[in-house]
Amino acid sequence: MTREEAWKLVNEYVKSPRLLNHLLAVEACMRYFAELYGEDPETWGVIGLLHDFDYERYPNSPDHPLQGERILAELGVPEDIRHTICSHADAVADRYPRRSLRDKVLYAVDELSGLVVATALVRPSKSIHDVDVRAVRKKMKDKRFAAGVDRECVLRGVQELGVDLDEHIGHVIAALQRAAEPLGLAGTAPEGR
């Protein structure tokens, strides 16, 4: 499935601007990490873009992600891509275990990207360029901030990926900085960037 086909499918299923933004954020992270690990950014990006496309219609587990998997299968999306998409949902982890690097990266960036975006949005500039690792770690400790972000998933994702939390947060920030314009997080970039 091409990015254009994935975007068309997303727009057919997703009406919430907030969910659209989340899908774009995870896509940006997946593309960044694919480049970091020498993998295919197009495929990884499509996975990030599609990972929650079914959520508005099927918000309850295990319908999400299984209904999305069914739709993607009917469209001829390869099994390995469907597996990665399903592997981000703990509710179906027994059926879709996170075994590949791609599976683990999707899981590790999904919740964290939401926390990083929320951290940017409370900045006076509303700019991702004003976010650093320290700010995200501080917000992560405040359970009332971005309360919908599952901190345990963030920590489990980093552990499964086998990376340092601060380093991982730094990479997610960098990925979202690259996509600042489409995410509405450009604000005014600091000098030197």
HUFEN-V514376 format. One record per pair of residues at least 6 apart in sequence whose C-alpha atoms are under 6 Angstrom apart, sorted by the first residue. I is the first residue (numbers start at 1). J is the second residue. D is the distance in whole Angstrom. If there is no record, write none. Layout:
BEGIN
i: (I,I)
j: (J,J)
d: (D,D)
END
This chain:
BEGIN
i: (3,10,23,24,26,27,27,27,28,29,30,30,30,31,31,31,32,34,34,51,54,55,58,62,65,69,84,87,87,87,88,98,104,107,108,108,111,112,120,120,120,120,125,126,126,127,127,127,128,128,129,133,180)
j: (46,53,49,49,48,45,48,49,175,175,44,45,48,41,44,45,175,40,41,85,68,64,64,91,86,82,103,96,97,98,107,104,161,157,157,158,149,154,126,127,128,131,187,185,187,185,186,187,177,185,189,170,186)
d: (6,5,5,6,5,5,4,5,6,5,5,5,6,4,6,5,5,6,5,5,5,6,5,6,6,6,5,5,6,5,5,6,6,6,4,6,6,6,5,5,5,6,5,6,6,5,5,4,6,5,6,6,5)
END
